[in-house]
C-alpha cells in the first residue's frame, strides 16, 4: 500500500479539488461579510506561504496570531503550517505576563493581530524578545495599520504581490507547490490556560492535526455533511477552534467565521443570514443566544445542533434549547488532546428512551471518538470497572494525545503506558460513555465526605429562578470545608435564598446543602470561557464556622 504523509496542506488541496462550491463566510475588522470559496482561500494561503518565505521564515520557525474568527486568520491556519513553519494562536484573554511568557518561550518571529487587539500588543511589545514585526489583519484602507517606528505592516499588502500572476516572473497561477513535509513535523502550538501555574505549550504535528480533523468529522463526532453550515463561536485562538477549520476542508460544509461580535443578537442575525445549522461554543454562548431568543421571541429556524464544550451544560439549558428545536451535543476535551475527546451524540435507541433518561444521557460527556482511549483509576492507579458508579481519576491516551509539553523531556507528561492524567474525576458507563463528576481540585471535602461541586451546580440550575451557578469550597473550622454557592438569577428578580435552600434539600444529601448562597450579577469567566473559580475563591473564600 502507498504511504502518503498526513499534512495540513493536503486538507486544503482536498477542499479545493472536491468542494469548490463550499462557501466560507468571514466577518472582518468592520461590519463587512467576506464570502469566498476554497480556491480563493487556497490562493491567499499560498500567498501567505510565499510572503513568509520571502520574509525569511524557514521550516520550524514559529509565527503567532492574536486574532478572532476571521477569513484572514483562516488563511494563516493553512499558509503557515503548509510551508513548514509553526502556527501559534495566542489567547488575548491571558494576563499580559502570560502573553509575554508564551510568545517568548515559543520564540515567535512574526505576530499577526486583529486591529482590536493592537492595544494589547502595544502594551507588551517592549517585553517581546523574538517578535520582529507585527502584521495587522485588516483592510488596506484602514487607518493606522502600517508604522515603521513600531514595525507594523498590513497583512493584505504583505500578500498582495504574490496574488498577482505578473509578479511571479512568468509562473502560472497555482504554480506554487506545497512542500512535502514530514508528517511528524510540528504544525501548531497551543498553550494551556495557565490556571494551575504558567501556561504550558502543546505541540500538534501535521499527522495529529489531520487525524483529529478526521476523528471529529465522524458521524459520532460533529455529525455534519457538506449540506451543513457550521459556525464556530469557539475562538480560533483557543485550541485551534476545536479543529473545525480543518474539519471544514475535510467535509466541505459551509464555514461561518463570526469575527469579534459575539453577543446573542449579532450571532443570531449572522446565523439567519447564512442559514447556520450547527453552532459551537461554551455554555455561556448558548445562554446568550437563549436570552436573546426569549427576549425577542425569535430563534434561528435553520439551527439544528448546538455543540457545547468547555464546561458542563445544565439540564435546564438542554430543555430550553430543545424548546427552540435545537439539540445540544455535549463534548469533552482538553488542550493536551487536540482538544476533542468525547461527544454525547445520541443513538436511535437512546432517542426512544424516556425524556428524563434521554436528558440524563445528554448530560454525560459522551463516548470517546475513535483514536481516543479512556479509563478511570483509583488512588493506587488501579483501573476501575466501567459500571457507571465507581468514580476515579480520568486518564486518556490516543492518536492525538500529548506525550510531553514544549521544551520538556519526551514522554514526561504521561506514564509508562502512555496514559495522561486529566485532573478530572469521572465514571465510565457500561455503554462506553463517560461522565465527569468533578475536577479533582474542585471537589469539596466536608467532614470527611466528598461533595461534587459540578453536581451541586447542576441541581441548583434546575431551579427555574437560577440561570447559572458555581460552587466553591471555603475553609470551615469544624467541617474542614463547606460549599459556598454563587448563583446568577434567571430574569430580573432573584428567588429568596431560603426557597433555593429548600429546593436543594429535596434533591441532594443534607450535608451538601450550603449554609451560604450568594446572588451575583454575573460569574467571572476565564480565558477559555469557563467560570473562573480561582477568582471566586480569591474573593469569597474566607473561612467560616467556629
N, C-alpha and C positions, 0 to 999 in steps of 0.2 A: 504493500500500500504506500501511496505517496505521503510524504511528510511536508506540510507547509506551515510556516510559523504563524502563530495567532498574534496579529498585530492590530493596533488601533486603526491604522490606515486601511486595513483590509475591511473594516466595518464601513468606513466612508466609501470606499470603492464599490462595495456591495450595494449601498444605498443609491449611489449614482447610476449604477447599471440596472438595478431591479426596481427601484422606487422613485424614478424621476418625477412622478406625479404627486408625491407626498409634499405637503406644504409645511414650511417652517415659519412660524409667526413669532416675531420678537418685538418687544416694546423697548425702545432705546432710551436715551437720556432725556428725551422730551415726551410728548404725548403721542408721537407718531408710532404707527404699527408698520413694521417692516416684514413683508411677505416675500419669500423666495423658495426655491426648491433645492434638492441636494446637489444638483450640478453647480448651481451658483455658489452654494455654501462651500462645496469642494474646491471650486476655483479660488475662492478667497482664502481657504485653508492652505492651499498650495502657495498662494502669495505670502501668507504668514511664514511658511517654511523657508521660502526664498529670501524674504526680507530678514529673517532671523539669521540665516546663514551668511548673508552679506554683512550683517552687523558683526558677525564673529562668533555667534552662538554655535557650539560644537556638540557632538553627541555626549550625553551625560550632563551637560550644563543645565542649570535649573532656572526656570522662568516662572515668576509668581504673578498671581492675579488677585486683585481686591475688587471684586465686581459681583453684580447680581445676575439674574437670569435674563441674558440678552443674546441676540444673534451674534454679536461680535465676540462675546465670551465663548459661544459655541465654536466659532472658527478657531479660537485659540486651543480649545479642547482637542481639536484634531490636528491643527497645524504644528503645535509644539511637540507632542509625543510622536507625531508622524515622521518628523525629521530626525528623531533620535534624542531630542532634548527631553527634559522632565518638567511636566506642568505641576505647579504648586498653588492651588487655590487657597487663599488665606481668608480666615473668618474675621470680618471687620468688627465683630462684636466682642472680640477678645480685648482684654486690657492692653493699653499701649505697651507695657513692659513685655507682655506675652507676644504681641505682634513683633516687636523688635527681636525678641529671642528666637521666634520661629524663622523669621526672614534671615537672620544672621546665621543660625545653625544650618539652614538649608543652603546657604551661600548663593542665594538668588542673584542673578546678574541683571535681569530686567524685571520691572514691575509694571503690570498693566492695571489701570484703575478706572472705575467709573467716575465721572465728574463729581458725583455726590460724596465720594469718599476722599476727594483731594484734601480737605482739611485734616483728615486723619494722617494722610501721607506727609503733609507739610509739618505736622507736629513731630513725627518720628523720623523724618528724613535725615536729620543730622546724626542720628544714632545708628543708621544702617551702614554696615561695614562693606558690603559687597555689591549693592544695587548701583549700577552705573547710570541708568536713566529710567524715566517713568513715561510710559505710553498711556495716553488718555483715550478711553474708549468712547468717542463721541463723534458727531458730525464735524466735517472740516470747518463749517461756518460758525461753530460755537466759539464764543469769545474765551480767551484765557487758556487755550489748550497748550500752545507752544510757548516755551520760555527757555531761552538759552542759559539764563542765570541759574535756573533750578534743574536743568537737564530734562525738561519735559518736551514730548513730541506728540503729535496727533496720530492715532492708530490708522485712520483711513488714509492719511497722506503717506504713512510709512509703507503700507502695502500697495498703494496706487501704481507705482512704476512696474510692479510685477503682475498687474492686471491688464496692462497694455501690451498686446502682442508685438507692437513695433519695438518695444524696449528689450525684446528677447533676442536681438541680433539674428533675426531670421528664423527663430524657433517657432514651430506651430503651436497653437493653443493646446494645452494639456501635455506639452512635450515633457514637462517636469514629471519625473517618476519618483514615487516614494521609495526611499531606500529599504532594502530587505534587511531588517534588524534581527538580532537575537530575541526571540520571544520572551526570554527571561530578563531582558533589559528593563530598567525602570521606565515607567510611563508617567506616573504621577506620584505626588506626595501629599498626604493629608495629615493634619495634626489632630490629636485628641483635644478635647475641650479644656483640659487642664484643671478639672475640678478637684483632683487629688494631688496637686503639685504642678510643676512645669508641664506644658503640653509636650507630648511625645510624637515624633514623626513616624508615620506608617507609609511604607513604600509599596506601591502597587506596580507589578510588572505588566507588560503588554499581555502576557498569557492570562494572568489572573483577571485583568480588566475585561478581556473578551469572554472568558469563562463565566464571570459574574453576570455580564450582559446576557449571555445565553441562559443562565440559570433563572434570572428574574423574568425572562421573556417566556418561560414555560406557561402552559395553561394553569398550573398550580401556583404560578407567580403572579405577575401583573394580570394575566388572562386577557390580554388585548391583541388585536389584529390590525392590519393596515386600514380597516374601516373605522378605527377609533381616532379620537382627538384627545391627546393627553396633555394636561397642564401640570407641570411640577412646580408647586409653590415652595417645596423644599429647596433651599438655596443651592446654586451651583458651587458655592464656596463651602458647602457642608457635605463632606464625604461624596463628592462628585455627583451631587443631586440624586443620590441613591442609585446611580448607574443609568438613569433614564436617558441622558443624552446619547449614550452608546446603544441602549436597547432600541431607541427610535430608529437608528440606522439599520439595525438588525431586522426589525419587524415592519418598518415602513409606515407606521402610523403618523398622522399629523402631530407636530410638536408645537406647543404654545409656550413661549417664554415670557413671563409677565413683567419683567423689569423690577422696579422697586415699589410700585403702587400695590400694596398687598392687603389693603383693607377690604372688608366684606363687599362694599358697594363696587369698588374698582374691579375686584376679581369676578364678581357676578356679571358685570357688564361685559368684561372680556370673554367670559365663558359663553355668554349668549351670542356674542358677535362671532365666535369661532366654532360654535357647536360642540363644545367640550363634552366628552363622555366620561373622562376619568380625571380626577384631581388628586394630587399627592401632597401631604403636608402633615405637620404635627397637629395634635388635637386642638391647639389654640386657633389654627387656621380654620378648621371645620366649625368651631364655635363662632368665629367671626362671621362666617357665611350664614350659619343658622340665625344669629342675631339679626343680620340684615334681612334675610328672607322673612323672618317672623315679623319684623318691623314694617316691611313693605307689602307683605302678602304675596310676594313674587319670588319664585325659585328659578332654577335653570332646567328647563324641560328636557334637554338632551342628556343631562348628567345622570349616569347610572351607578358609578362607583366612586367612593372616597377612600383612598388608601391612607391609613393613619399609622405613623410610627413615631419614635422618639419618646413616647410616654403612653401609658395605658389609657384607652378611652373609657368612658363611663357607660353604664347601661342606658342612662337617660339620653346620652348623645347618640347612641346607636338607634334608639327608638325615635328620636327627633329627626334624624336623617332619613330613616325609613318612612316617616310620615310624609316626607317630600319625594319619595320614590328613589332614594339613594341608598345603596348597600354599602356598609362600612366593611372594609377589609383591613384587619389589624396585622401589622408587621413588626418584627423584632430584628434588631441588628446592632452593630457597633462598628466604630471606625476600623477596628482590627480585623473585621471580616468583610470589608469592601463595599457596603456595610450590611447587605441584607442576608439574614439567615433563615427566617421563617415567614410564612404567610398563613393567615387564618381563613383562606378561601374555603367555602363550604362545598361539600359534595351533594349529590342528589338525595341520598338517604338523610343527610343532616338537614336539608331544606324541608324535608317532610316531617321533621320532629315537631314537638310542641313549641310554642313561641318561647317559653321560658328556657327550654333546653337548647333551642337554636341560638338564643342570645347568650346563654352561658358558653356555648362553643365559640361564638364570635369574640367573647371577652378573653379567650386564650390567645397567646401569641402565635399559635398555629403550628403547622408541620414544617420541618426543615425542607428546604429546596434540595434537589439533587446536587451533590457537591458539598453538602454541609452535614456533619455528624454532631449529635448532641448526646450528653449524658449528665446525670446529676450524681454527686458523690457525697458521702458523709464526711465528718471532720477528720477521719482517718484516711480518706482518699478512696474508700471502697465504693464501687458503683452501687447505686440504689435501684430497687426494682421500678419498672415503668408501670406503676399501679395507680397513678393519679392521686396518691395520698402522701407518699414519703417525699418530703422536701429536702433538698440539699443544694450544694453549690453547683451552679450550672457551668459545664465546660463544653468547649467547642473545638472542632478541628475540621479541615476540609480543603477544597481546591483553591479557595481564595481567602485563606486564613493566615494571619501573620505568623512568622516564626521568630522574628526579632524586630525591635524598634530601630529607627535610624541611628546610626553611629554606635549600636550595641552589638555584642557578640552574636554570631549566628546561633539560632536555637534558644537564646536566652529568655524569650518570652513564653516558652512552652515547656512542658515536662518531657521526659524521655520518649514518651509515646506520641508527642505532638499535640497534647491537649492544652488549650488555653483557658485559664481561669477567667471567667467573665465578671465576677463580683456580684452576680445575680443569684438569688435564691429561687429555686423553681421546682416544679414537679413535672414529670413526663407521664402522659396517659397511655393506656394500652394501644390506642389508635395512632400513637406516634406524635400527637400534638403536645405542645409544651405550654405551661402556664407559669409565668413569673409571679412569685408570691411577695417578693420584696428585693430591694438592694441590700446586700449584706450590711452596708454602713447605715441603712435607713431603718433596720429592724429596731424595735423598741423593747427593751427587756425590763419588765416591771415586776418586782417581787419574785424574780427568778423565772417568770413566764414570758414568752415571746408574744409581741403584738406586731402584726403586719401593718405597716403604715399604708401600703397600697390598698389592702383590703378595707381598712377603715375609711380611706378616701373614697373608695368605690361605693360603700354603703352610704356615706354622707351625701354623695352626689345623686343618690336615688331620691333624696328629699326634693319635692317639687320647688322648694324655695331656695335651693342651693345650685349654683351653676358650676363652681369649681371648688376644690378642696385640697389642702395639703396638711399632712400630719407629721409632726417632728417630735423627737424625744427631748424632754427637758429634765435636768437633774432633779432628783427628789430625795430628801434626806432619809425618808422612811422606806420608800419602794425602789430606790436606785434611779429609776427613770419613770416618768409618766408621759402620756401623749398630750400634746397640745394641738388642737385642730384649728386651722386657719382657713376660713371659707369666704367665698365671694357670693353674694346674693344673686338669685335669678330675678331680674327686673329691678324695680325701684325700691321696694320695701323688703327689709330683711325679716325673716321669721324670728320669733322670740327664741332666745338661747335654750330655755327650758323645753320648748317644743322640739328643738333639734336633739337635745339630750334624750328626751323620751323616745324619739324616733330611733335613736341608736340603741337604746336599752332593749328595744323589742327585736333587734336584729343581730346584735353581737354579744359576746360574753361580757358580764358586768365589769370585769377589770379592764376591758378595752375602752370603756366609755370615759372620755376625757373630762376632767373637772373644769378645764378652761376651754372655751370655744370663742374665738375672736372673729369678727367680721371685718374684712378688708375691702377696699375698693378694687384692688387687683392684686394678683400674686406676681412676684418678681420672676422674670424669665432669664435663663442663662443664654449663652451664645448659640446653643443648639435648639432653642425654643422650649426646653424643658423648664419646669418650675425650679428655681434656684433655691434649693433647701439650705445650702450653706449661708445664703443671705438671710433666710428666715431664722436659722439658728443663731446667727450673729446678733439679730435684732430682738428676738423673742425667747432666747434660750436661757434666761436667768433661772437659777434654781428655785424650786417651790417646795412647800411642805415644811414640816418641823425639822 
